[in-house]
Amino acid sequence: MPANETAEWSDLRWNAWDDLVLVRARLDAGADPNEGAHTFLRPLHAAAEFGSPEVVAELAGRVDDVDAECEGRTALWEAVFHDRPDNVTALVAAGADPWRPMMGGWSPGRLSLAGPTPGLFFPFPRGHARLTEAESAAVVEADRLTGVLGGFGYDGYSLACVRGVSADEAARRLAAEPADEEQLEEIMEDPFDEEAMRFIGLADVPGGCVVSQQSGYMASTPGVMKALSAGTVAYGMFASPKSGNQGCAYRDGEVVARDTHPGGSRVPGDDPAEEVLLKYLYVGYAVAYCYAGAGLRPADDHSFVAPDTHVRLPEGDYWH
């Protein structure tokens, strides 16, 4: 063991969890295999997500319980969610239970049916539910939608996806006026100017409409989201250059989720089953996640990158 090896995990970077020599040295120095990797992960959970099957097997052989839960999920669930089939194999070999229900009822085995390696746990045992027709359809749609709305290599934009509401109705709800194109072109030379922030784009898509702003946060502010979601559901997001994707969801004018991270890989333990599946299917696809959450089915990406029209919001406080 190296003389300077510590008996803790706090300084381990994410890419260190595939280093068997390093992890084994920490364990031999007295690092607890059950606790202390990160505030939201046990060591085995961290290895299941970021590490190698060799490290997973080493930790699995030293923990008190290979199926210990952290924030509502086991290490096996983490391996499935993050599409690490080799780590899944190592955990199952160590005795992890694929059929233990968690995370809105999604066991690791059932969740795997929605992923890229649905044969991980075949033959499927009797007495455990397979995907419903609606869930299977959501998997197919996710494959299509992530192709239509792939990654966008920039930040600073905002959007709101609204179910069952047309672009015209969205403009009415926001009391917005049609934008003068010449004025819009002139103002947008400085898109972060206070006046420019009042201009947003609108587009109809099958299932509803999209409100967007290519440079600014206005489309997902509470005032906009509250007005748009009256009698329906709206998913919003600001792609903050400083703090990442800031998401929210509104239903009938009230916020039901705030400070979410669309496209991220963290799932709160109290999320309902539908939201757990949605987050799994759209890891890395923040914009597509918002469209899917609102039930929108675009044929292409024009509703986001090239809106049908622009409108000017009235002056007002959109944060309270």
N, C-alpha and C positions, 0 to 999 in steps of 0.2 A: 504494500500500500504506500503511495506517495506520502512523504513526511508532512506535507502541507494539506492533506486531504481533511475536509471538515465532516462533521457528523450531522449534516443538515442538507436541505434541498433548496433553500431560498435563492441561492445565487445561480442555480442551474438554468441555462437558457433553453429555449424550446428545442433547438437542434441537438442538445446534449442527451436527450432521452433515447437516442439510438446508439449510444456509446456504452457497451456492456462493461468494459473495463472500468470506466468512470463510475457508473452506477453501482457496480459490485463493490468498488473501493469505498464509496459512501456508505453502503450497507455494512461493510465490515468495520468501518469506523464508528458505527453506532447509529447511523441515520435510521429514523423510524420508517419502516416500509408502509405503515398505515396512515401516516399523517404528514402534513407540513410541506407538500410540494408547492402549492399556491393557495391563495385564499379560497379559490373556487374549485380546486382539484386535489385529490389524493395522488400520491406518487403513481399508483397503478393506473388511475384514470388518465394522468398526464402521459404516461407511456403508451396507453391504448390509443390515444389521439395522435401523439407526436413521435412515438418511439418505434423501435424495431421489435419483431417478434421475440428475439433473444432476450431483450430487456424485459419485455412483458412476461415472458416465462420465468425469468429470475425473480421478479417482484411477486408474481403470482404464487411462487413457491415459498415466499416468506411472509405474506400477509396473513392476518388472522382469519379473514373472510374474503374470498375472491369475489363474492357478490355484495360486498359492502357498498352502500349507496352514498353518493355525494351529490347534493342538490337534486335528489330525486331519481338518480340514474346510476347504474352500475358501470364498471369499466367496460364490460362487454357491450353495453348500449352505446357508449362513447365510440368504441371501435366500429360498430355498425354505422352509426350516424356519420362518422368521418371517413367512411369507405376505406377501411383498413382491413381487408380480408385476411391477410397473414396474421394480424394481431387477433382477429376473431378466432382463427384456428388455434392459436396459442392459448387463449383464454378458455375455450371450450375444452381443450386437452387438460387444463388445470381444474376443470370442474365447474366452470361458470354456467349458469342456467339461462338458455336462450329464451325461455318461455315465461319468465318472471314478469308480470305486468307492472308497468311504471309509466311515467310521463304521459298522462292522459290515456292510459290503457295500452300504450304501445310497448309491447315486449321487444327485446332485441330481435327475436326471430320474426315477428310480424312486421316490424319496421324494415327488415331486410327485403321484404317482398316489394317494397316501393323503390328500392335502390338499384344500382347497376349490376349487383350480383345476387339476384333473388334466389339462387340455388344453394346458398350457404348452408342452410339447415334442412335440406331435403334428405330423406322423405319427411314431409310435414306431418307431425303427430296428430292423431285424432283429438278432438275436443278443443282445438285452438282455432280462433277465427282467422280466416283469410281476409284479403282486401275486399271491401264492398265494391259494388259497381261504381259508386261515386268516387271512391278512393282510387280505383283503377283508372277511371277517366281523368282524375287529377294528375296522375303520373304521366299519362299520355300527353295531356295538355302542357305539362311542365317541360317535357322534351321539346315540344313545338315552340312554346313561348320563349324559352331560353335561347332557341335558335333565332327567333325573330328579334328579340330584345337582348342581344349579347352584351358583353361588357362595354361600358363607356369609359374611356380612358381620361376622364377629367372630373373635376369637382366643381362645387359652387352653384349647382343647379338645385331647383326644387320642383316638386310635382305633387299633385293630388289626383288620385284615381277615384272616380265616383260611380257607384253602381246605379244604373237605371235612370240617369239624368242626362239630358242632351246638353250640348254646348250652349245652345240658346238659353235653356233654362238655367244653366250655371251662371251665365252672364246676368240674367234677371235676378237670381238669388244674391249675387254680389253687387247689384246695383251698378254694374260696370257699363261704360259707354264704349262704342266702337272707337278704335284707335285711328288717328289720322296717320297714314303711312309715312308721309313726309316728316311729320313731327316725330314719329317713332324712330325713323332712321337717324334723325339728328340726335335725339336723346340717347339712343343706344350706343353712341360713340363713347359714352361713359356709363356703362350698364349699372354701376354701383352708385350713381348719383341718386339722391333722394327722390327726385321726380321720376327717374327711369324705373325705380323699384315698383312703381304703381302700374307698370305695364306687364300683363301676363298673356300667355298664349292659351287658346282653347281648341280642342279637336274632338269630334265625335268618333267613337269606336264601337264596334259591336259590344253591347252590354252596358254602355254608359258613355262617359266622356273623360278627358284628361285635361287638367289645368296645369300649366307648366311655366317655368321661368328659367331660362338658360343660365343667367347670372344673377342669382339672388335667392332669398329665402321666402319670399312673399307667398308663393303658392301653397306652402304648408303651414302658414301661421295659424294660430288658434281661431282668429276671426274668420279667415277664409274657410277653414275646415268645418267650423261650426255651421256656417251658412250653407255650405255645399252638402253636408250630410243630413240635413233635415229630412226625416222620413226614410232614410236609406243608410248606406255604409260608405265610408270614404277612407282610403289609406293614403297617407301623406309622407313625404320625406324631404329633408334638406341634406344634400351631400356636402357637409361642412369640410372645407380644406384643412381645418385645425383638429376637429374632434371626430371625424368620420360621419357615417350615415346616421342622421337623427330622424327616427321614424315616429309615426303616431297613427292611431286608428280612432275614428269617430263613428258613432252610431246615433242617428236621430238627434244630432246637434250636441251630443255629449261625448267627451273623450273617454274611450274605453282602454286605451293603451298609450303611454307616452314614453319618451326616451328609449324607444326600441331601436334595434340596430339591423335594419333590413339587409338581407344578404349575409349576415354574420352567422357564426357557428355556435352561439350560446343560446340555449333554450331554457327559459324559466321553468321551474318545476311545477308551477301552477297553471301553465298554459293548457287550454282545452285541446282535445285530440285533433281537431281540424287545424289548429294553429301549429301544433307540433309537426304535422305532415307538411304544411305549407313551408315552414322554415327548413325542413329537411330537403325538400325538393328544390329550393331556391337559394341554397348556400352559394354565395359568390355572385348572385344575380339580383341586386337590390331593386332595380327598376322593374324587372319582371315580377318580383315578389309583390310589389305594390299593385301592379295590374292584376295579378292572380287573386290577391286578397279581395279586391273589389269585384272580381268576376268579369273582368274585361278580356276580350278576345281579339286583339288587333291582328291584322293580316301582315303588317309591316311596322316599321318604327317611326313613320312620319308623324304620328300624333304626339310624339315626344320631341323629335329633332326638328320637325318643320310643321308647327301647328297650322290649322286651317285659317285661323284668324287671331288677332290680338285685340285686347280690350284694355281700357284704362280704369283702374279702381278709384273709387272716390276717396278723398282724404279721410283719415280716421285712425283710431287705435286698433291695430289688428292683433295685439298681444294679450288683450284682456277682454 
